[in-house]
Amino acid sequence: MITIIAGTNRPNSRARRVANVYAHLLAELGAEHQILDLLELPIDFATSALYANTGKHEEFNRLVQLASSADKLVFVVPEYNCSFPGVLKTFIDGLPYPGGIRGKKAALVGLSTGTQGGILALNHLTDVLMYLGTTVLPTRMRLPLVDQYLTEEGELQHDLYKQLLREQAAELLAF
């Protein structure tokens, strides 16, 4: 099972739309997958589900299970202020440690409206994941200027981006 994580809780996010594109590619490749959308996080999860409340919040625990039960992960990550969204870091911090995503393999997809394609966010997330014992696929996809190619309906209108995502998905399956 591959869990695709839409790495922000912003409504109608680009990350969710790209996660849907990735899910379609995995379906074409015959891979079992599911989407974990951080939009589904409980509003107060940072106080009601972490630290002294670990394991006590059923809604949060369901999302943790989507990540923990996966064999492989795909993180679709927008760049926020030269890093990845704080809500993604807080979610990762709420995963069981050790355990959670330790020993899993992950592919990363960075999004940005600028020309860097989220490389700073991907670098930062790679460091965090490697610290946690998650192996990161060397092919980290960057989708710069994503607004120019991603429609509101979720269609990615860039042949090279689609080809590179397909190649990364195939590589993840073989990883």
N, C-alpha and C positions, 0 to 999 in steps of 0.2 A: 504494500500500500504506500502510495506517495501522497503526502499532505502538502498542499500548496497554501502558503500563508500570505494573505494580502496584508502587507505590513503597515497599515494605518487604520485608524478608526474613523477617518473622515468619510462622511456620507458621499455616495456616488464617486468614489475615489478612482483615480487612474490605476492604482495598484489592483483594485478588485477587477477592473475591466481587463487588465493584462493577465491577471490570474485566470480569468475565464478563457482567454486566448490560449494560455498554457494548458489548461484543462482539456481544451479541444484538441490540442496537439498530442497530449498524452492518450486521449481516447483514440485518436487515429493510429497511434502506435500500440494500441491494445493494452495499455497500462491502467491498472486499477488506481483510482485517485479520489481525493476529496479536497474540498476547499475549507480552510480555516480563515474566516474573515474577522479581523480584529474589531470591526464594527459591532460584532456580537458580544464583545466584552461587556460585563456589567459596568455601569457608570462608575461605581464606587469600588471597583475591584482592588485598587491599590491599598485600600484600608480594610475592606471586608473579606479579602481572600488571601492576603499575603501575611508573612511573618507569624504572629501569634494565631492568626486565623487560617493558616495553611490547612487545606483539605476540608474546610468547613463550608465552602460556597459551591453548591451543586452546579450552578450555571458556569462558573469559572472552571470547575473540575472537568466539565464536559469538554471544554476547549483544550484544556491541558491534555486530556486523553487523546484528542485528535492529533496532537503533536507527539505525545509519548508512544502511541501505538503504531505510528508510521515507521516503515523501514527507511524511507528517504523523505527529504523535505525539499521544497522549493520556496525560497523567500523572494517575494516580489516587493521591492523596497523603494519607496520614493525618497529622494534626498530632501531633508529638512535641515536648514541651517548648517550645512556642511557635514551632516551626519545622517543617521537614520532616525525615524520618529521615536520620541521618548516612550510612547505607548508600547512599541515593540520591545524596547529594552525592559520596560516594567513587566510585560508579559513573560519575557525570557527569564527575568529575575524571579518570577513566580513559579517557574517550572521546578519539579523536584531536582535536588542536587545532593549528592551525585545521582545520576539517572536522567530522567526527562528526555533530553535529546543527546545524551552522551553515547558515543559509539555509532551514531547515525551518520548518514552521508547527506550533504546538502548542495543544492545548486542555488546560485544567487542571480537575480535579475534586478538591475538598478534602473530607476526612472528619474529623468529630470526634464524640466522645461528648458534648461540651458544646454550648453554644448558639452558638458562633462559626462553626462549620462549617469550621474550618481556615483562616480568612482570613489569619492570620499566616504560616502555612506557604505559602499561595499567594502572598502578597506577596514573601516571601523567595525562593521558587523563581522567580517572575517576574523578579526582579532578576538572578538567576544566568543564566537562559535568555536574557534580553535582552543581557546582557554577551557571551554566546557567539554572538550573532547569530541566535537563534531567535525568530521572531515569535510572540507569544502572542495567541491569540484573546481579544478584550476580554471575552467572556462567560465568566467563570470561575465554575464551579458550586461551590456550597457545600452540603454535606449535614450540617447540624447534627443532633445527637441521633440519629446513624445507628443506634445499637444498638436504638433503639425501632422501627425500620422495616426492618432488614436481618436476615433469618433466617439461621440456621446453614447452611441449605441454599442460601443465596444469592439468595433471593427478596426483592426490594425492594417492600415493602408500603406505598408512599406514592405516590399518583397524581400529585401535583404534582411530586415529585422525578423520577419517571419521565418526565413530560411535559417538564420542563426539561432533563433529560439528552438526550431525543430531539431537542429543539430545538437544543441545543448540537451534537449529532452532525451534524444537517443543516447547521448553520451552518459547521461544520468542513469538511464536504464541499464547500461552496460557496466556502470561504475560499481 
